[in-house]
Amino acid sequence: MNRDRRKLIGNIFADSAKYILTAGIIGNFLSGKFTLFMTIGSLIVFGLLVLFAYLITPKDKEEI
């Protein structure tokens, strides 16, 4: 039960990371308001969300 919740939360963090990267970099570039500050900020948030997703997602049962 708890393992399934952790998998779901890990997937939510991973999906959020993809959306941040898409909206932050591609969205700013297409809108013409592309700044280095927004790009770096988006990459930092992306990195943190990927790290959280990795840490939250449980290992396979064979690895435990």
N, C-alpha and C positions, 0 to 999 in steps of 0.2 A: 504494500500500500504506500509506504513512505518512499520507496524506490520509484514508483510510478509518478508520484508528485514531483520528485526531484528531476526526473526525465522531462516532465512537462515544463517545469520552470526553466530548466536548461534550454529547452527548445524556444521558449519565449524570449530569453536573453539572446539567443543566437539570431532569431528572426528580427528582434529589435536592432541588433547590430547591423544587419543587412539594410534595414530601412534607414537607419541613421547615415550609413555610408552613401546610399542612393540619394537621399534628400539633401544631405550636407554637401556633397561634392558635385554630383551631376546637376542637382537643382540649382545650386548657386552659379554653376558655369552656364547653364542654359538661360538663366534669368539675367545674365549680364552683371550680376553683383558678386562676382568671384573675387574673394579676398583671401590672402594667405592666412589671416587670423581664423576665418571660418573653416578653412580646410584643415588647419592644424587642430582646431577644436573638434571637428568631426572625426578626425583620425584618432584623437585621444579617447573620445567617448566610444568609438568603435572598438578600440583595443581593450578598454575596460569591460565592455559588455561581452566580448569574446572570452576574456579571462574569467569573468563570472560564470559564463556558460560552461566553460571547461571545468571549473572547480565544483560547480553544483551538480553537473551530470555524473551519476554514479558509474563506477567502473563495471565492466562485465563481471559476472559471477565467477568466471574462471580465474580472473586476476586477483580476486580478494583472498 
